[in-house]
Amino acid sequence: MGNPKSDDQFVQLHDLVIGSSNVADLVAELSAVAAANLSDAAGVLIECGVTLRRRKRSTTIAGSSERAALLDKLEQALGDGPCIASLEAMKPVVLPDVKTDTRWPDYQKVLAENGCRSVLGVPLALDENQAAALNFFASEPNVFAPDVIGRAEGFADLAGRALRLALRIADAQTLAEDLKSAMANRTAIDVACGVIMAQNRCTQDEAMAMLTKASSHRNQKLRDLAGEVIGRVSDGTVTTHFDP
């Protein structure tokens, strides 16, 4: 028999994926849901930052509060802290009290200056070349007891699945847009080749070679040059020869 709380969280995260228009929005909403869940488990206010690193793309950082987003960004800038350590070890990393723990002195100074006393970093399991983590912040020390950490791990497992799905959907949409753009460019190039074939009484291969040569000589993108050739015909400009 399933865990009713886990089932509710799964439905909540599923609705986030379906309702979010893009990955950045999902990450922002995910931080709020994560913070609410762990606040409920700990019985105190806990804020959450979410860091998402994608291959060849910039890091996305969101937070359930301005402080959470700021502290997450500062940790990424410093390159050291419990969230980064959790990603390296792929397991939860706790900073129980910034005043007594000395593992990350530079970051702990930042935390103390912003009124944060304890931190929990929890990684999310994603696909290769992609990484994400939940960064939980509390204003009180020793908040992240074993039962709270267990709750965070359970949520992170569900959140990782939801985020993987969202990333795959986003990648599929990007691919579809790229293909659509490529097809539109290809159509313009094919039409331009047809114009050149008519003007120069040549084959399609010869027309394509002329267009490519002209693109190189003029340092102009092939699709832009193709649009220019088509535009001349549309404007009524009649030429009997295409000069590369």
Secondary structure as UniProt FT lines:
FT   HELIX           4..19
FT   HELIX           23..42
FT   STRAND          46..54
FT   TURN            55..56
FT   STRAND          60..63
FT   HELIX           66..78
FT   HELIX           82..89
FT   STRAND          93..95
FT   TURN            98..100
FT   HELIX           105..113
FT   TURN            114..115
FT   STRAND          118..124
FT   TURN            128..129
FT   STRAND          130..138
FT   TURN            141..142
FT   HELIX           146..200
FT   HELIX           204..217
FT   TURN            218..219
FT   HELIX           222..234
FT   TURN            235..236
//
